[in-house]
Amino acid sequence: MRRADVTGLQRSAPVFAALGDPRRLSLVQRLSADGPSSLVRLTEGTGITRQGVSKHLRVLEEAGLVRSARQGRERIWELEIERMQAARAALETISAGWDAALGRLQAFVEREP
């Protein structure tokens, strides 16, 4: 694996850690589907308090996955698309490595004795 690939994977580790929680993953999915949303809207139907959702959003923010901006008296949260794309590229690097490893294994198994 190239050094640049390893560096990209290391930078994406906080993203994958943040997305490892089902509630945070659900928040990312909602922001992806619905677009920028307020805390009130993100809390609706989750069964989690606003404080709980706020805590999860801060973790996502620290990982660089979301950002917020004040709009009147509310904060509007939205995805950081560039960070999501970087994580996707890291997953593609991992996938390419697995594909290569499986190709080598297949060639080894199918080799004539």
N, C-alpha and C positions, 0 to 999 in steps of 0.2 A: 504494500500500500504506500502510495506517495505521501511525502511529508505534508503537503497541502491538504490531502484528504484527511489525514489524521488530525490536523489542526481544525479543520471544519467540523469533524466529529466531536472533538473536545469542546468547541464553542457551542455545539448544539446540545450538549449534555444537560444544561439547566432547563432547556425547552422540554426535553423528554421527561425529565424529573417532574416538571410542573404538570405535564399532560398525563402523568401516571395516576393522577387522582380522578376518579370518575366524575366528580362534581365539577372540577375544573375543565375536564374534557367536554362536559355537557355545556358549560358556559361558552367555551370556544365554538362549539357547534352552533349554539344559539346566535352568537355574534356573526358567525359565518352565514347562517341562513337569513337572519333578520336585519343584519347591518347594525350600525351604531345604536346603542340602547342605554337607557338610564338604569341606575341601580334598582329602582322600583320595578321596572319592566323585566329586568333580568332575574329578580327575586320571585316574580309571579309563577306560581305552579311548581316551585322547586321543593317546598317543604322545609326550606332553610331560611333562617332569619336574615334580615338585611345585613346585620353584622357578620354573619357567616359568609354570605356571598361577597361582601366587601373584603373579607380576609382572603378568600380565594382569588379575587380580582387582583389584590396586591401581590400575591405569589406569581400570578400570570404576568403582572406588570414588571416585577423584578426579573423574570425570565425573558422579558422583551417581547412578549406575545400580544400584549394589549397596551393601549394608552388611553388616557382620559383627558377631557377638556371641560372646563366649566361652561355651562350654557344656562344663563339665568341663575336659578338657585340649585340646579342639578348638575351632576357630573355625567357626561355622556362617554361611554366606553366603546372602543372600537379595536378591531384587530390590527396588529402590525404585520401587514402582508409580507414585507421583506423578510422578517424573521421567520415567518411560516415557510417561505420559499427556501430559505437557507436550511431549515430543518428537513424539508422535503429533499433537497439536494444531498444532505447527509444520509438520508434513508436510501436514496438511489445509489450512493457509493457503497453502502453496506450490501444492498441487493446485488449490485454488479460483482462484488467480491464473492458472494454466495453462488451466483450463477457460474462464475469461473471455477470455483472449487467443485461444484457439482459436475461441471464439464470435465474436469480432470479426473474425478472419480469414475464417471461413466467411461471415459477413454481407458482407464486402468482396468475396469471390470470387463470391458468388451475386447480387450487385447487378447490376441491368440496366444496360447501357451507355447 
